[in-house]
Amino acid sequence: MKEFNLQRLFLFAALIAAFWSGSLQPVRAERIMDLANIQGVRANQLMGYGLVVGLDGSGDQTTQTPFTVQSLTNMLSQLGVQLPPGTNLQLKNVAAVMVTASLPAFAKPGQVLDVTVSSLGNAKSLRGGTLLFTPLKGADGQIYAMAQGNVIVGGAGASAGKSSVQINHLSAGRVPAGATVERAVISPFAQSDIITLELQTTDFSTAKRVVDAVNEAFGSTVAQAVDGRVVQVSSPGLSQDRVAFMARLENVNVERVIPPAKVIINARTGSVVMNQMVMLERCAVAHGNLSVSINSTPVISQPAPFSQGQTVVTEKADIQLKQEGGNLVMMESGAKLSDVVKALNTLGATPQDLVAILQAMKVSGALRAELEVI
């Protein structure tokens, strides 16, 4: 009898454990590296002007792009080739291009970068071309990298007579590992004992939770919030200790903050996106369609023979205004996104009409969310 009761007790305990494990959901957390950026640790944009040579007759037309001829003349003069005055160059295998690249944080001299080459003139294609020695400058006007190499174009095209076909763009391409870093950018990361975290979105709740998570992991006075976007963290003085500290700091888990209820509306395409926090109060909505149709018919008045009259052409327009009746629909309140979507689907409105309906709901107070038009 005691053994039977013991089995029932174990069975009851197992049921209770299964109930609690199914009902309790784990708290979702995000790493600090997914929520914030480190001030001073960022990429820098580089840009330069250069020439692509070796094209198969698909380069710039020199009569319409004089800067291509001027650039080539200057380059040849630097190489010791002096052209006679008044020389009219007819180039077909040269194209003027803009070269862009992104210099990552902590990049050192000798590191290679991928560069993007884009036609500046009216070249038909950069396929098969070679980018010549091009300096890449930053926003301060200093040269940080030098680019050169064969251009890879992802498109293809062919033409014969007056017919042509083209896939993707032929006037832009990439040069993998085509640039070499010549100058390093000084980062404030290694010059201060304070590490500044910049949250991706301004939110005081997120800033507080980041501070609490960092202080719990490293100490009670390590982190402090400056405002709703910036959090300052004290770091070790030595660089080798700071790298290990940052590796731990980036992986500190922060309890996920519930985002505010928001509805995003794209006014150009009519797209509507809403997050899971959107709520709808009980309301009544009537929606009807209004359409206007205009039919134009030309009317020609022909004069009688030998009357020396002139033919008169007039236009007869038929304008019709049609408005479809809309029934008054009761929309129940919903605390879940699925309930809101189900209620809006009962209206049978198009995405463009849904924009106007959501705006009216917001004004009436029935839509518990922030409307943002992009």
C-alpha positions as CSV (number, residue, x, y, z in Angstrom):
1,M,0.0,0.0,0.0
2,K,2.8,2.4,0.9
3,E,4.6,1.5,-2.4
4,F,1.4,2.4,-4.4
5,N,1.0,5.8,-2.6
6,L,4.7,6.5,-3.3
7,Q,4.2,5.9,-7.0
8,R,1.1,8.2,-7.0
9,L,3.2,10.8,-5.2
10,F,6.0,10.6,-7.8
11,L,3.4,10.8,-10.6
12,F,1.8,13.9,-9.1
13,A,5.2,15.5,-8.7
14,A,6.0,14.8,-12.3
15,L,2.7,16.3,-13.5
16,I,3.4,19.5,-11.4
17,A,6.9,19.8,-12.9
18,A,5.6,19.3,-16.4
19,F,2.9,22.0,-15.8
20,W,5.4,24.5,-14.5
21,S,7.9,23.8,-17.2
22,G,5.3,24.4,-19.9
23,S,3.7,27.4,-18.4
24,L,6.9,29.3,-17.4
25,Q,8.6,30.7,-20.5
26,P,12.3,31.7,-20.3
27,V,13.0,35.4,-20.3
28,R,14.4,36.4,-23.6
29,A,17.8,38.2,-23.5
30,E,20.0,40.0,-26.0
31,R,23.7,40.5,-25.9
32,I,25.1,44.0,-25.5
33,M,26.9,43.7,-28.8
34,D,23.4,43.4,-30.5
35,L,22.0,46.4,-28.6
36,A,24.8,49.0,-28.7
37,N,27.8,50.2,-30.7
38,I,31.2,51.1,-29.2
39,Q,32.1,54.8,-29.7
40,G,35.2,55.1,-31.8
41,V,35.0,51.6,-33.2
42,R,33.5,52.2,-36.6
43,A,34.3,52.1,-40.3
44,N,35.4,55.1,-42.4
45,Q,34.4,55.8,-46.0
46,L,37.1,56.2,-48.6
47,M,36.7,57.6,-52.2
48,G,39.0,58.2,-55.1
49,Y,38.9,59.1,-58.8
50,G,40.7,56.8,-61.3
51,L,40.8,55.3,-64.8
52,V,39.8,51.9,-66.1
53,V,41.7,50.8,-69.2
54,G,41.7,47.7,-71.4
55,L,38.0,47.9,-72.3
56,D,36.8,46.3,-75.6
57,G,35.6,49.5,-77.3
58,S,33.0,50.1,-74.5
59,G,34.7,53.1,-72.8
60,D,33.8,56.7,-72.6
61,Q,33.0,58.8,-75.7
62,T,35.7,61.5,-75.5
63,T,33.5,64.1,-77.3
64,Q,31.0,64.0,-74.4
65,T,33.4,63.3,-71.5
66,P,36.4,65.6,-71.8
67,F,37.5,64.9,-68.3
68,T,38.5,61.4,-69.4
69,V,40.9,62.7,-72.0
70,Q,42.3,65.3,-69.5
71,S,42.9,62.7,-66.8
72,L,44.7,60.4,-69.3
73,T,46.8,63.3,-70.6
74,N,47.8,64.2,-67.0
75,M,48.7,60.6,-66.2
76,L,50.8,60.2,-69.3
77,S,52.7,63.4,-68.5
78,Q,53.5,62.1,-65.1
79,L,54.9,58.9,-66.7
80,G,57.1,61.0,-69.0
81,V,54.9,60.9,-72.2
82,Q,54.4,64.4,-73.6
83,L,51.6,64.6,-76.2
84,P,51.9,67.3,-78.9
85,P,49.7,70.3,-78.4
86,G,46.3,70.1,-80.0
87,T,46.3,66.2,-80.2
88,N,42.8,64.9,-80.5
89,L,42.6,61.6,-78.7
90,Q,39.8,59.2,-79.8
91,L,39.6,56.8,-76.9
92,K,37.3,53.8,-76.7
93,N,39.0,51.6,-74.2
94,V,39.3,54.0,-71.3
95,A,36.6,55.0,-68.8
96,A,36.7,57.5,-65.9
97,V,35.4,55.9,-62.7
98,M,34.8,56.7,-59.0
99,V,36.4,54.2,-56.6
100,T,34.8,53.7,-53.1
101,A,35.8,51.5,-50.2
102,S,35.1,51.1,-46.5
103,L,38.0,51.2,-44.1
104,P,37.2,49.0,-41.1
105,A,38.0,49.9,-37.5
106,F,41.6,49.1,-36.4
107,A,42.8,48.6,-40.0
108,K,46.6,48.6,-40.2
109,P,48.9,49.4,-43.1
110,G,49.3,46.4,-45.4
111,Q,45.7,45.2,-45.0
112,V,43.7,44.7,-48.2
113,L,40.2,45.9,-48.9
114,D,37.6,45.3,-51.5
115,V,36.7,48.3,-53.6
116,T,33.7,49.2,-55.8
117,V,34.3,50.8,-59.2
118,S,31.5,52.9,-60.8
119,S,31.5,54.6,-64.2
120,L,31.5,58.4,-64.1
121,G,31.0,59.0,-67.8
122,N,29.0,57.3,-70.5
123,A,31.0,54.0,-70.8
124,K,28.8,51.1,-71.9
125,S,30.6,48.5,-69.9
126,L,33.5,48.0,-67.5
127,R,33.8,44.3,-68.2
128,G,37.4,43.1,-68.7
129,G,38.9,46.4,-67.6
130,T,41.8,47.1,-65.2
131,L,41.7,49.8,-62.6
132,L,44.9,51.9,-62.6
133,F,46.8,53.1,-59.5
134,T,44.2,55.2,-57.6
135,P,44.6,56.9,-54.2
136,L,41.7,56.7,-51.9
137,K,41.1,59.6,-49.5
138,G,39.0,60.1,-46.4
139,A,36.9,62.9,-45.2
140,D,39.9,64.8,-44.0
141,G,41.6,64.7,-47.4
142,Q,44.3,62.3,-46.4
143,I,45.2,59.3,-48.4
144,Y,44.5,56.1,-46.5
145,A,44.7,53.4,-49.2
146,M,45.8,52.8,-52.8
147,A,43.7,50.8,-55.2
148,Q,44.5,48.8,-58.4
149,G,43.4,45.6,-60.0
150,N,41.1,43.8,-62.5
151,V,37.5,44.8,-62.4
152,I,34.9,42.1,-62.0
153,V,31.4,42.9,-63.4
154,G,28.5,40.7,-62.5
155,G,26.4,41.7,-65.5
156,A,26.4,40.6,-69.1
157,G,25.1,42.1,-72.4
158,A,25.1,41.8,-76.1
159,S,24.0,44.0,-79.0
160,A,23.6,43.6,-82.8
161,G,22.3,46.3,-85.1
162,K,19.7,48.2,-83.1
163,S,18.8,45.4,-80.8
164,S,20.5,44.8,-77.4
165,V,20.0,42.7,-74.3
166,Q,21.5,43.3,-70.9
167,I,21.5,41.5,-67.5
168,N,22.3,43.6,-64.4
169,H,24.5,46.6,-64.5
170,L,27.6,46.7,-66.7
171,S,28.8,50.2,-65.6
172,A,29.8,49.1,-62.0
173,G,32.0,46.3,-60.6
174,R,34.3,45.3,-57.8
175,V,37.9,44.7,-57.3
176,P,38.4,42.0,-54.6
177,A,41.3,42.8,-52.4
178,G,42.0,45.7,-54.8
179,A,43.2,48.3,-52.2
180,T,46.0,48.2,-49.7
181,V,45.8,50.3,-46.5
182,E,48.6,52.8,-46.3
183,R,47.6,54.8,-43.2
184,A,45.8,53.7,-39.9
185,V,43.0,55.7,-38.3
186,I,43.7,56.6,-34.7
187,S,40.9,55.2,-32.6
188,P,39.9,56.8,-29.2
189,F,39.2,53.3,-27.9
190,A,42.8,52.8,-26.8
191,Q,43.3,56.3,-25.5
192,S,40.7,56.5,-22.7
193,D,39.8,54.4,-19.7
194,I,36.2,55.0,-20.3
195,I,34.3,52.8,-22.9
196,T,31.3,54.6,-24.3
197,L,28.4,52.4,-25.4
198,E,25.9,54.0,-27.9
199,L,22.5,52.2,-28.0
200,Q,21.1,51.7,-31.4
201,T,17.8,53.2,-30.3
202,T,17.1,55.9,-27.7
203,D,15.3,54.1,-24.8
204,F,15.8,54.9,-21.1
205,S,14.5,51.4,-20.1
206,T,17.1,49.7,-22.2
207,A,19.9,52.0,-20.9
208,K,19.0,51.2,-17.3
209,R,18.9,47.4,-18.0
210,V,22.3,47.6,-19.7
211,V,23.7,49.4,-16.7
212,D,22.2,46.9,-14.3
213,A,23.5,43.9,-16.3
214,V,27.1,45.3,-16.6
215,N,27.2,46.2,-12.9
216,E,26.0,42.8,-12.0
217,A,28.7,41.2,-14.1
218,F,31.7,43.4,-13.2
219,G,30.8,45.4,-10.1
220,S,28.3,48.0,-8.8
221,T,30.2,51.1,-10.0
222,V,31.5,50.0,-13.4
223,A,28.7,51.4,-15.6
224,Q,26.5,54.5,-15.5
225,A,24.0,55.9,-17.9
226,V,24.6,59.4,-19.3
227,D,21.2,59.6,-21.0
228,G,18.8,57.4,-22.8
229,R,21.3,56.5,-25.5
230,V,24.8,56.6,-24.0
231,V,26.2,54.3,-21.3
232,Q,29.8,54.8,-20.0
233,V,31.8,51.8,-18.7
234,S,35.1,52.0,-16.8
235,S,37.7,49.7,-18.3
236,P,41.1,48.4,-17.3
237,G,44.1,50.6,-18.1
238,L,46.2,48.1,-20.0
239,S,45.3,47.4,-23.6
240,Q,45.6,43.6,-23.3
241,D,43.3,43.6,-20.3
242,R,40.9,45.9,-22.1
243,V,40.5,43.5,-25.0
244,A,39.6,40.6,-22.7
245,F,37.3,43.0,-20.8
246,M,35.5,43.9,-24.1
247,A,35.1,40.3,-25.0
248,R,33.2,39.7,-21.8
249,L,31.3,43.0,-22.0
250,E,30.0,42.3,-25.5
251,N,28.5,38.9,-24.4
252,V,26.7,40.2,-21.3
253,N,23.0,39.3,-21.6
254,V,20.5,42.1,-21.1
255,E,16.8,41.3,-20.4
256,R,14.9,42.1,-23.5
257,V,12.9,45.3,-23.3
258,I,9.4,45.3,-24.6
259,P,9.3,47.7,-27.6
260,P,6.6,50.4,-27.8
261,A,3.5,49.7,-29.9
262,K,4.2,51.1,-33.3
263,V,2.6,50.9,-36.8
264,I,4.8,51.8,-39.8
265,I,3.1,53.0,-42.9
266,N,4.9,53.4,-46.3
267,A,2.9,56.2,-48.0
268,R,4.4,55.4,-51.4
269,T,3.7,51.7,-51.6
270,G,0.8,51.4,-49.1
271,S,2.7,48.8,-47.0
272,V,1.6,48.6,-43.4
273,V,3.7,46.8,-40.7
274,M,2.8,46.6,-37.0
275,N,4.6,45.0,-34.1
276,Q,3.2,42.6,-31.5
277,M,2.4,45.3,-28.9
278,V,-0.3,47.0,-31.1
279,M,-3.7,46.9,-29.3
280,L,-7.2,47.8,-30.6
281,E,-10.0,49.1,-28.6
282,R,-13.6,48.4,-29.5
283,C,-14.9,50.6,-32.3
284,A,-17.2,50.8,-35.3
285,V,-15.9,51.5,-38.8
286,A,-17.7,52.2,-42.1
287,H,-15.7,52.2,-45.2
288,G,-16.9,52.8,-48.8
289,N,-15.1,53.1,-52.2
290,L,-15.4,56.2,-54.3
291,S,-14.6,55.9,-58.0
292,V,-14.6,58.5,-60.8
293,S,-14.7,57.5,-64.5
294,I,-14.3,59.9,-67.4
295,N,-15.1,58.9,-71.0
296,S,-14.1,61.2,-73.8
297,T,-15.6,60.9,-77.3
298,P,-14.4,63.2,-80.2
299,V,-17.2,64.9,-82.2
300,I,-16.3,66.0,-85.8
301,S,-18.4,68.6,-87.6
302,Q,-17.8,68.4,-91.4
303,P,-19.0,71.4,-93.5
304,A,-21.1,70.9,-96.6
305,P,-19.4,70.6,-100.0
306,F,-18.4,73.9,-101.7
307,S,-19.4,75.8,-98.5
308,Q,-15.8,77.0,-97.9
309,G,-16.3,76.0,-94.2
310,Q,-13.8,74.4,-91.9
311,T,-13.9,71.1,-90.2
312,V,-14.4,71.6,-86.4
313,V,-13.4,68.9,-83.9
314,T,-14.9,69.0,-80.5
315,E,-14.9,66.7,-77.5
316,K,-17.8,65.2,-75.6
317,A,-17.0,64.1,-72.1
318,D,-19.0,61.7,-69.9
319,I,-18.2,62.0,-66.2
320,Q,-19.6,59.4,-63.8
321,L,-19.2,59.5,-60.0
322,K,-19.9,56.2,-58.3
323,Q,-19.8,55.6,-54.6
324,E,-20.2,52.1,-53.1
325,G,-22.0,51.9,-49.8
326,G,-20.1,50.7,-46.8
327,N,-21.6,48.8,-44.0
328,L,-20.9,49.8,-40.4
329,V,-18.6,47.1,-39.0
330,M,-18.2,46.5,-35.3
331,M,-14.5,45.7,-34.5
332,E,-13.9,44.0,-31.2
333,S,-11.1,45.0,-29.0
334,G,-8.0,42.9,-29.2
335,A,-4.9,42.6,-27.0
336,K,-3.0,40.4,-29.5
337,L,-1.6,41.2,-32.9
338,S,-3.5,38.3,-34.4
339,D,-6.8,39.7,-33.1
340,V,-6.0,43.1,-34.6
341,V,-5.2,41.6,-38.0
342,K,-8.4,39.5,-37.9
343,A,-10.5,42.6,-37.1
344,L,-8.9,44.7,-39.9
345,N,-9.4,41.8,-42.4
346,T,-13.2,42.0,-41.7
347,L,-13.2,45.4,-43.5
348,G,-12.0,43.9,-46.8
349,A,-10.0,47.1,-47.5
350,T,-7.0,47.5,-49.8
351,P,-3.6,48.4,-48.3
352,Q,-4.1,52.0,-49.4
353,D,-7.5,52.2,-47.8
354,L,-6.1,50.6,-44.6
355,V,-3.7,53.5,-44.2
356,A,-6.6,56.0,-44.0
357,I,-8.5,53.6,-41.6
358,L,-5.6,53.3,-39.3
359,Q,-5.1,57.1,-39.2
360,A,-8.8,57.6,-38.4
361,M,-8.5,54.9,-35.6
362,K,-5.5,56.7,-34.1
363,V,-7.4,60.0,-34.0
364,S,-10.4,58.4,-32.4
365,G,-8.3,56.7,-29.8
366,A,-9.2,53.2,-30.8
367,L,-5.7,52.3,-32.0
368,R,-3.3,51.9,-29.1
369,A,0.0,52.5,-31.1
370,E,2.2,55.1,-32.5
371,L,1.8,55.8,-36.2
372,E,5.0,56.4,-38.2
373,V,4.9,57.3,-41.9
374,I,8.0,56.7,-44.0
